[in-house]
Amino acid sequence: MSLVNVARLDDLRAGQPKLVEVGGARLVLVCVKDEVYACDDVCAHQGGPLSQGKLSGVRLACPWHGWMYDVRTGECVMPGRGNRVASYATRIEGGTVWVQVP
């Protein structure tokens, strides 16, 4: 695993998902309170772009069919069928957001 610089903290807005690309993979970053979370951008249901979804607390809804994911873990919480998207550890240093990727 390696840490990759993905964004400036100033580029993130609370409640507004942000798409970033890391090594050809699409990730969605979300800022919730003082934390930044990173998950795959592709919904496990039918591939919808989670970065275009709506964030409510720590739940991110896919814009296509409303599947909801906990951005802290990537677990699907609605409809709750055991699906998930990959989530990645993040770190903020000096105003820079780093994501730990495989």
CNS distance restraints for C-alpha pairs under 8 A (distance, minus, plus):
assign (resid   1 and name CA) (resid 100 and name CA) 6.24 0.50 0.50
assign (resid   1 and name CA) (resid 101 and name CA) 5.46 0.50 0.50
assign (resid   1 and name CA) (resid 102 and name CA) 4.37 0.50 0.50
assign (resid   2 and name CA) (resid 100 and name CA) 5.37 0.50 0.50
assign (resid   2 and name CA) (resid 101 and name CA) 5.58 0.50 0.50
assign (resid   2 and name CA) (resid 102 and name CA) 6.44 0.50 0.50
assign (resid   3 and name CA) (resid  98 and name CA) 5.89 0.50 0.50
assign (resid   3 and name CA) (resid  99 and name CA) 5.38 0.50 0.50
assign (resid   3 and name CA) (resid 100 and name CA) 4.37 0.50 0.50
assign (resid   3 and name CA) (resid 101 and name CA) 6.38 0.50 0.50
assign (resid   4 and name CA) (resid  22 and name CA) 7.68 0.50 0.50
assign (resid   4 and name CA) (resid  98 and name CA) 5.25 0.50 0.50
assign (resid   4 and name CA) (resid  99 and name CA) 5.31 0.50 0.50
assign (resid   4 and name CA) (resid 100 and name CA) 6.34 0.50 0.50
assign (resid   4 and name CA) (resid 101 and name CA) 7.17 0.50 0.50
assign (resid   5 and name CA) (resid  96 and name CA) 6.90 0.50 0.50
assign (resid   5 and name CA) (resid  97 and name CA) 6.01 0.50 0.50
assign (resid   5 and name CA) (resid  98 and name CA) 4.52 0.50 0.50
assign (resid   5 and name CA) (resid  99 and name CA) 6.63 0.50 0.50
assign (resid   6 and name CA) (resid  20 and name CA) 6.69 0.50 0.50
assign (resid   6 and name CA) (resid  21 and name CA) 7.78 0.50 0.50
assign (resid   6 and name CA) (resid  22 and name CA) 7.26 0.50 0.50
assign (resid   6 and name CA) (resid  96 and name CA) 7.77 0.50 0.50
assign (resid   6 and name CA) (resid  97 and name CA) 5.87 0.50 0.50
assign (resid   6 and name CA) (resid  98 and name CA) 5.76 0.50 0.50
assign (resid   6 and name CA) (resid  99 and name CA) 6.73 0.50 0.50
assign (resid   7 and name CA) (resid  11 and name CA) 6.76 0.50 0.50
assign (resid   7 and name CA) (resid  20 and name CA) 7.84 0.50 0.50
assign (resid   7 and name CA) (resid  96 and name CA) 6.07 0.50 0.50
assign (resid   7 and name CA) (resid  97 and name CA) 5.23 0.50 0.50
assign (resid   7 and name CA) (resid  98 and name CA) 7.38 0.50 0.50
assign (resid   8 and name CA) (resid  12 and name CA) 7.34 0.50 0.50
assign (resid   8 and name CA) (resid  95 and name CA) 5.87 0.50 0.50
assign (resid   8 and name CA) (resid  96 and name CA) 4.57 0.50 0.50
assign (resid   8 and name CA) (resid  97 and name CA) 5.76 0.50 0.50
assign (resid   9 and name CA) (resid  92 and name CA) 7.63 0.50 0.50
assign (resid   9 and name CA) (resid  95 and name CA) 5.18 0.50 0.50
assign (resid   9 and name CA) (resid  96 and name CA) 5.59 0.50 0.50
assign (resid   9 and name CA) (resid  97 and name CA) 5.92 0.50 0.50
assign (resid  10 and name CA) (resid  95 and name CA) 7.17 0.50 0.50
assign (resid  12 and name CA) (resid  16 and name CA) 7.32 0.50 0.50
assign (resid  12 and name CA) (resid  17 and name CA) 7.85 0.50 0.50
assign (resid  12 and name CA) (resid  18 and name CA) 6.93 0.50 0.50
assign (resid  12 and name CA) (resid  29 and name CA) 7.96 0.50 0.50
assign (resid  12 and name CA) (resid  30 and name CA) 7.31 0.50 0.50
assign (resid  12 and name CA) (resid  31 and name CA) 6.55 0.50 0.50
assign (resid  13 and name CA) (resid  17 and name CA) 7.77 0.50 0.50
assign (resid  13 and name CA) (resid  30 and name CA) 7.92 0.50 0.50
assign (resid  13 and name CA) (resid  31 and name CA) 6.57 0.50 0.50
assign (resid  14 and name CA) (resid  30 and name CA) 7.18 0.50 0.50
assign (resid  14 and name CA) (resid  31 and name CA) 4.98 0.50 0.50
assign (resid  14 and name CA) (resid  32 and name CA) 5.93 0.50 0.50
assign (resid  14 and name CA) (resid  33 and name CA) 7.05 0.50 0.50
assign (resid  15 and name CA) (resid  30 and name CA) 6.85 0.50 0.50
assign (resid  15 and name CA) (resid  31 and name CA) 6.41 0.50 0.50
assign (resid  15 and name CA) (resid  32 and name CA) 6.69 0.50 0.50
assign (resid  15 and name CA) (resid  54 and name CA) 7.87 0.50 0.50
assign (resid  15 and name CA) (resid  55 and name CA) 5.59 0.50 0.50
assign (resid  15 and name CA) (resid  56 and name CA) 7.20 0.50 0.50
assign (resid  15 and name CA) (resid  57 and name CA) 7.72 0.50 0.50
assign (resid  16 and name CA) (resid  30 and name CA) 6.52 0.50 0.50
assign (resid  16 and name CA) (resid  31 and name CA) 7.45 0.50 0.50
assign (resid  16 and name CA) (resid  54 and name CA) 7.51 0.50 0.50
assign (resid  16 and name CA) (resid  55 and name CA) 6.78 0.50 0.50
assign (resid  17 and name CA) (resid  28 and name CA) 6.23 0.50 0.50
assign (resid  17 and name CA) (resid  29 and name CA) 5.69 0.50 0.50
assign (resid  17 and name CA) (resid  30 and name CA) 4.86 0.50 0.50
assign (resid  17 and name CA) (resid  31 and name CA) 7.61 0.50 0.50
assign (resid  17 and name CA) (resid  50 and name CA) 7.97 0.50 0.50
assign (resid  17 and name CA) (resid  51 and name CA) 5.18 0.50 0.50
assign (resid  17 and name CA) (resid  52 and name CA) 6.97 0.50 0.50
assign (resid  17 and name CA) (resid  53 and name CA) 7.31 0.50 0.50
assign (resid  17 and name CA) (resid  54 and name CA) 7.64 0.50 0.50
assign (resid  17 and name CA) (resid  55 and name CA) 7.15 0.50 0.50
assign (resid  18 and name CA) (resid  28 and name CA) 5.45 0.50 0.50
assign (resid  18 and name CA) (resid  29 and name CA) 5.09 0.50 0.50
assign (resid  18 and name CA) (resid  30 and name CA) 6.46 0.50 0.50
assign (resid  18 and name CA) (resid  51 and name CA) 5.75 0.50 0.50
assign (resid  19 and name CA) (resid  26 and name CA) 6.84 0.50 0.50
assign (resid  19 and name CA) (resid  27 and name CA) 5.85 0.50 0.50
assign (resid  19 and name CA) (resid  28 and name CA) 4.65 0.50 0.50
assign (resid  19 and name CA) (resid  29 and name CA) 6.39 0.50 0.50
assign (resid  19 and name CA) (resid  41 and name CA) 7.34 0.50 0.50
assign (resid  19 and name CA) (resid  51 and name CA) 5.45 0.50 0.50
assign (resid  20 and name CA) (resid  26 and name CA) 5.95 0.50 0.50
assign (resid  20 and name CA) (resid  27 and name CA) 5.36 0.50 0.50
assign (resid  20 and name CA) (resid  28 and name CA) 6.21 0.50 0.50
assign (resid  20 and name CA) (resid  29 and name CA) 7.28 0.50 0.50
assign (resid  21 and name CA) (resid  25 and name CA) 5.46 0.50 0.50
assign (resid  21 and name CA) (resid  26 and name CA) 4.63 0.50 0.50
assign (resid  21 and name CA) (resid  27 and name CA) 6.04 0.50 0.50
assign (resid  22 and name CA) (resid  26 and name CA) 6.48 0.50 0.50
assign (resid  22 and name CA) (resid  27 and name CA) 7.22 0.50 0.50
assign (resid  25 and name CA) (resid  40 and name CA) 7.81 0.50 0.50
assign (resid  26 and name CA) (resid  40 and name CA) 6.22 0.50 0.50
assign (resid  26 and name CA) (resid  41 and name CA) 5.49 0.50 0.50
assign (resid  26 and name CA) (resid  42 and name CA) 7.68 0.50 0.50
assign (resid  27 and name CA) (resid  38 and name CA) 6.44 0.50 0.50
assign (resid  27 and name CA) (resid  39 and name CA) 5.54 0.50 0.50
assign (resid  27 and name CA) (resid  40 and name CA) 4.51 0.50 0.50
assign (resid  27 and name CA) (resid  41 and name CA) 4.72 0.50 0.50
assign (resid  27 and name CA) (resid  51 and name CA) 7.89 0.50 0.50
assign (resid  28 and name CA) (resid  38 and name CA) 5.64 0.50 0.50
assign (resid  28 and name CA) (resid  39 and name CA) 5.48 0.50 0.50
assign (resid  28 and name CA) (resid  40 and name CA) 6.09 0.50 0.50
assign (resid  28 and name CA) (resid  41 and name CA) 5.08 0.50 0.50
assign (resid  28 and name CA) (resid  50 and name CA) 6.85 0.50 0.50
assign (resid  28 and name CA) (resid  51 and name CA) 5.26 0.50 0.50
assign (resid  29 and name CA) (resid  36 and name CA) 6.72 0.50 0.50
assign (resid  29 and name CA) (resid  37 and name CA) 5.65 0.50 0.50
assign (resid  29 and name CA) (resid  38 and name CA) 4.64 0.50 0.50
assign (resid  29 and name CA) (resid  39 and name CA) 6.84 0.50 0.50
assign (resid  29 and name CA) (resid  51 and name CA) 7.74 0.50 0.50
assign (resid  30 and name CA) (resid  36 and name CA) 5.58 0.50 0.50
assign (resid  30 and name CA) (resid  37 and name CA) 5.36 0.50 0.50
assign (resid  30 and name CA) (resid  38 and name CA) 6.64 0.50 0.50
assign (resid  30 and name CA) (resid  71 and name CA) 7.67 0.50 0.50
assign (resid  31 and name CA) (resid  35 and name CA) 5.71 0.50 0.50
assign (resid  31 and name CA) (resid  36 and name CA) 4.45 0.50 0.50
assign (resid  31 and name CA) (resid  37 and name CA) 6.50 0.50 0.50
assign (resid  32 and name CA) (resid  36 and name CA) 6.28 0.50 0.50
assign (resid  32 and name CA) (resid  37 and name CA) 7.79 0.50 0.50
assign (resid  32 and name CA) (resid  57 and name CA) 7.00 0.50 0.50
assign (resid  32 and name CA) (resid  58 and name CA) 6.83 0.50 0.50
assign (resid  36 and name CA) (resid  90 and name CA) 6.65 0.50 0.50
assign (resid  36 and name CA) (resid  91 and name CA) 7.79 0.50 0.50
assign (resid  36 and name CA) (resid  97 and name CA) 7.86 0.50 0.50
assign (resid  37 and name CA) (resid  71 and name CA) 6.14 0.50 0.50
assign (resid  37 and name CA) (resid  72 and name CA) 6.12 0.50 0.50
assign (resid  37 and name CA) (resid  87 and name CA) 7.79 0.50 0.50
assign (resid  37 and name CA) (resid  88 and name CA) 7.32 0.50 0.50
assign (resid  37 and name CA) (resid  89 and name CA) 7.24 0.50 0.50
assign (resid  37 and name CA) (resid  90 and name CA) 6.33 0.50 0.50
assign (resid  38 and name CA) (resid  71 and name CA) 7.00 0.50 0.50
assign (resid  38 and name CA) (resid  72 and name CA) 7.88 0.50 0.50
assign (resid  38 and name CA) (resid  87 and name CA) 5.72 0.50 0.50
assign (resid  38 and name CA) (resid  88 and name CA) 5.33 0.50 0.50
assign (resid  38 and name CA) (resid  89 and name CA) 7.01 0.50 0.50
assign (resid  38 and name CA) (resid  90 and name CA) 6.86 0.50 0.50
assign (resid  38 and name CA) (resid  99 and name CA) 7.24 0.50 0.50
assign (resid  39 and name CA) (resid  71 and name CA) 6.61 0.50 0.50
assign (resid  39 and name CA) (resid  74 and name CA) 6.31 0.50 0.50
assign (resid  39 and name CA) (resid  85 and name CA) 6.54 0.50 0.50
assign (resid  39 and name CA) (resid  86 and name CA) 5.56 0.50 0.50
assign (resid  39 and name CA) (resid  87 and name CA) 4.13 0.50 0.50
assign (resid  39 and name CA) (resid  88 and name CA) 5.97 0.50 0.50
assign (resid  40 and name CA) (resid  50 and name CA) 7.98 0.50 0.50
assign (resid  40 and name CA) (resid  85 and name CA) 5.81 0.50 0.50
assign (resid  40 and name CA) (resid  86 and name CA) 5.50 0.50 0.50
assign (resid  40 and name CA) (resid  87 and name CA) 6.48 0.50 0.50
assign (resid  41 and name CA) (resid  48 and name CA) 7.91 0.50 0.50
assign (resid  41 and name CA) (resid  49 and name CA) 5.54 0.50 0.50
assign (resid  41 and name CA) (resid  50 and name CA) 4.94 0.50 0.50
assign (resid  41 and name CA) (resid  51 and name CA) 5.92 0.50 0.50
assign (resid  42 and name CA) (resid  47 and name CA) 4.85 0.50 0.50
assign (resid  42 and name CA) (resid  48 and name CA) 5.59 0.50 0.50
assign (resid  42 and name CA) (resid  49 and name CA) 5.25 0.50 0.50
assign (resid  42 and name CA) (resid  50 and name CA) 5.99 0.50 0.50
assign (resid  42 and name CA) (resid  85 and name CA) 7.45 0.50 0.50
assign (resid  43 and name CA) (resid  47 and name CA) 4.56 0.50 0.50
assign (resid  43 and name CA) (resid  48 and name CA) 4.99 0.50 0.50
assign (resid  43 and name CA) (resid  49 and name CA) 6.45 0.50 0.50
assign (resid  43 and name CA) (resid  50 and name CA) 6.18 0.50 0.50
assign (resid  43 and name CA) (resid  62 and name CA) 6.56 0.50 0.50
assign (resid  43 and name CA) (resid  67 and name CA) 7.76 0.50 0.50
assign (resid  43 and name CA) (resid  85 and name CA) 6.89 0.50 0.50
assign (resid  44 and name CA) (resid  83 and name CA) 6.55 0.50 0.50
assign (resid  44 and name CA) (resid  84 and name CA) 6.40 0.50 0.50
assign (resid  44 and name CA) (resid  85 and name CA) 6.27 0.50 0.50
assign (resid  45 and name CA) (resid  67 and name CA) 7.50 0.50 0.50
assign (resid  48 and name CA) (resid  62 and name CA) 6.19 0.50 0.50
assign (resid  48 and name CA) (resid  63 and name CA) 6.80 0.50 0.50
assign (resid  48 and name CA) (resid  64 and name CA) 5.78 0.50 0.50
assign (resid  49 and name CA) (resid  53 and name CA) 7.12 0.50 0.50
assign (resid  49 and name CA) (resid  62 and name CA) 6.73 0.50 0.50
assign (resid  49 and name CA) (resid  63 and name CA) 7.17 0.50 0.50
assign (resid  50 and name CA) (resid  60 and name CA) 7.17 0.50 0.50
assign (resid  50 and name CA) (resid  61 and name CA) 6.92 0.50 0.50
assign (resid  50 and name CA) (resid  62 and name CA) 5.06 0.50 0.50
assign (resid  50 and name CA) (resid  63 and name CA) 6.88 0.50 0.50
assign (resid  52 and name CA) (resid  62 and name CA) 7.38 0.50 0.50
assign (resid  52 and name CA) (resid  63 and name CA) 6.30 0.50 0.50
assign (resid  53 and name CA) (resid  60 and name CA) 6.37 0.50 0.50
assign (resid  53 and name CA) (resid  61 and name CA) 5.22 0.50 0.50
assign (resid  53 and name CA) (resid  62 and name CA) 4.89 0.50 0.50
assign (resid  53 and name CA) (resid  63 and name CA) 4.68 0.50 0.50
assign (resid  54 and name CA) (resid  60 and name CA) 5.71 0.50 0.50
assign (resid  54 and name CA) (resid  61 and name CA) 5.32 0.50 0.50
assign (resid  54 and name CA) (resid  62 and name CA) 7.23 0.50 0.50
assign (resid  54 and name CA) (resid  63 and name CA) 7.18 0.50 0.50
assign (resid  55 and name CA) (resid  59 and name CA) 5.69 0.50 0.50
assign (resid  55 and name CA) (resid  60 and name CA) 4.44 0.50 0.50
assign (resid  55 and name CA) (resid  61 and name CA) 6.41 0.50 0.50
assign (resid  56 and name CA) (resid  60 and name CA) 6.36 0.50 0.50
assign (resid  58 and name CA) (resid  70 and name CA) 5.60 0.50 0.50
assign (resid  58 and name CA) (resid  71 and name CA) 5.66 0.50 0.50
assign (resid  58 and name CA) (resid  72 and name CA) 6.98 0.50 0.50
assign (resid  59 and name CA) (resid  68 and name CA) 5.99 0.50 0.50
assign (resid  59 and name CA) (resid  69 and name CA) 5.32 0.50 0.50
assign (resid  59 and name CA) (resid  70 and name CA) 4.69 0.50 0.50
assign (resid  59 and name CA) (resid  71 and name CA) 6.08 0.50 0.50
assign (resid  60 and name CA) (resid  68 and name CA) 5.35 0.50 0.50
assign (resid  60 and name CA) (resid  69 and name CA) 5.18 0.50 0.50
assign (resid  60 and name CA) (resid  70 and name CA) 6.49 0.50 0.50
assign (resid  60 and name CA) (resid  71 and name CA) 6.54 0.50 0.50
assign (resid  61 and name CA) (resid  66 and name CA) 5.18 0.50 0.50
assign (resid  61 and name CA) (resid  67 and name CA) 5.49 0.50 0.50
assign (resid  61 and name CA) (resid  68 and name CA) 4.26 0.50 0.50
assign (resid  61 and name CA) (resid  69 and name CA) 6.46 0.50 0.50
assign (resid  62 and name CA) (resid  66 and name CA) 4.84 0.50 0.50
assign (resid  62 and name CA) (resid  67 and name CA) 5.33 0.50 0.50
assign (resid  62 and name CA) (resid  68 and name CA) 6.32 0.50 0.50
assign (resid  67 and name CA) (resid  76 and name CA) 7.11 0.50 0.50
assign (resid  67 and name CA) (resid  77 and name CA) 7.77 0.50 0.50
assign (resid  67 and name CA) (resid  78 and name CA) 5.54 0.50 0.50
assign (resid  67 and name CA) (resid  79 and name CA) 6.34 0.50 0.50
assign (resid  68 and name CA) (resid  76 and name CA) 5.70 0.50 0.50
assign (resid  68 and name CA) (resid  77 and name CA) 5.61 0.50 0.50
assign (resid  68 and name CA) (resid  78 and name CA) 5.06 0.50 0.50
assign (resid  68 and name CA) (resid  79 and name CA) 7.38 0.50 0.50
assign (resid  69 and name CA) (resid  74 and name CA) 5.72 0.50 0.50
assign (resid  69 and name CA) (resid  75 and name CA) 5.44 0.50 0.50
assign (resid  69 and name CA) (resid  76 and name CA) 4.35 0.50 0.50
assign (resid  69 and name CA) (resid  77 and name CA) 5.53 0.50 0.50
assign (resid  69 and name CA) (resid  78 and name CA) 7.20 0.50 0.50
assign (resid  69 and name CA) (resid  84 and name CA) 7.28 0.50 0.50
assign (resid  69 and name CA) (resid  85 and name CA) 7.86 0.50 0.50
assign (resid  70 and name CA) (resid  74 and name CA) 5.33 0.50 0.50
assign (resid  70 and name CA) (resid  75 and name CA) 5.47 0.50 0.50
assign (resid  70 and name CA) (resid  76 and name CA) 6.47 0.50 0.50
assign (resid  70 and name CA) (resid  77 and name CA) 6.55 0.50 0.50
assign (resid  71 and name CA) (resid  75 and name CA) 7.62 0.50 0.50
assign (resid  71 and name CA) (resid  87 and name CA) 7.32 0.50 0.50
assign (resid  72 and name CA) (resid  87 and name CA) 7.20 0.50 0.50
assign (resid  73 and name CA) (resid  86 and name CA) 7.83 0.50 0.50
assign (resid  73 and name CA) (resid  87 and name CA) 5.83 0.50 0.50
assign (resid  74 and name CA) (resid  84 and name CA) 5.26 0.50 0.50
assign (resid  74 and name CA) (resid  85 and name CA) 4.81 0.50 0.50
assign (resid  74 and name CA) (resid  86 and name CA) 5.65 0.50 0.50
assign (resid  74 and name CA) (resid  87 and name CA) 5.16 0.50 0.50
assign (resid  75 and name CA) (resid  82 and name CA) 7.31 0.50 0.50
assign (resid  75 and name CA) (resid  83 and name CA) 6.45 0.50 0.50
assign (resid  75 and name CA) (resid  84 and name CA) 4.35 0.50 0.50
assign (resid  75 and name CA) (resid  85 and name CA) 6.53 0.50 0.50
assign (resid  76 and name CA) (resid  80 and name CA) 5.54 0.50 0.50
assign (resid  76 and name CA) (resid  81 and name CA) 7.12 0.50 0.50
assign (resid  76 and name CA) (resid  82 and name CA) 6.45 0.50 0.50
assign (resid  76 and name CA) (resid  83 and name CA) 5.38 0.50 0.50
assign (resid  76 and name CA) (resid  84 and name CA) 5.03 0.50 0.50
assign (resid  76 and name CA) (resid  85 and name CA) 7.62 0.50 0.50
assign (resid  77 and name CA) (resid  81 and name CA) 7.92 0.50 0.50
assign (resid  88 and name CA) (resid  99 and name CA) 6.43 0.50 0.50
assign (resid  88 and name CA) (resid 100 and name CA) 5.96 0.50 0.50
assign (resid  88 and name CA) (resid 101 and name CA) 6.57 0.50 0.50
assign (resid  89 and name CA) (resid  99 and name CA) 5.84 0.50 0.50
assign (resid  89 and name CA) (resid 100 and name CA) 5.35 0.50 0.50
assign (resid  89 and name CA) (resid 101 and name CA) 7.93 0.50 0.50
assign (resid  90 and name CA) (resid  97 and name CA) 6.93 0.50 0.50
assign (resid  90 and name CA) (resid  98 and name CA) 5.51 0.50 0.50
assign (resid  90 and name CA) (resid  99 and name CA) 4.45 0.50 0.50
assign (resid  90 and name CA) (resid 100 and name CA) 6.17 0.50 0.50
assign (resid  91 and name CA) (resid  97 and name CA) 5.91 0.50 0.50
assign (resid  91 and name CA) (resid  98 and name CA) 5.09 0.50 0.50
assign (resid  91 and name CA) (resid  99 and name CA) 6.49 0.50 0.50
assign (resid  92 and name CA) (resid  96 and name CA) 5.50 0.50 0.50
assign (resid  92 and name CA) (resid  97 and name CA) 4.68 0.50 0.50
assign (resid  92 and name CA) (resid  98 and name CA) 6.12 0.50 0.50
assign (resid  93 and name CA) (resid  97 and name CA) 6.72 0.50 0.50
assign (resid  93 and name CA) (resid  98 and name CA) 7.71 0.50 0.50
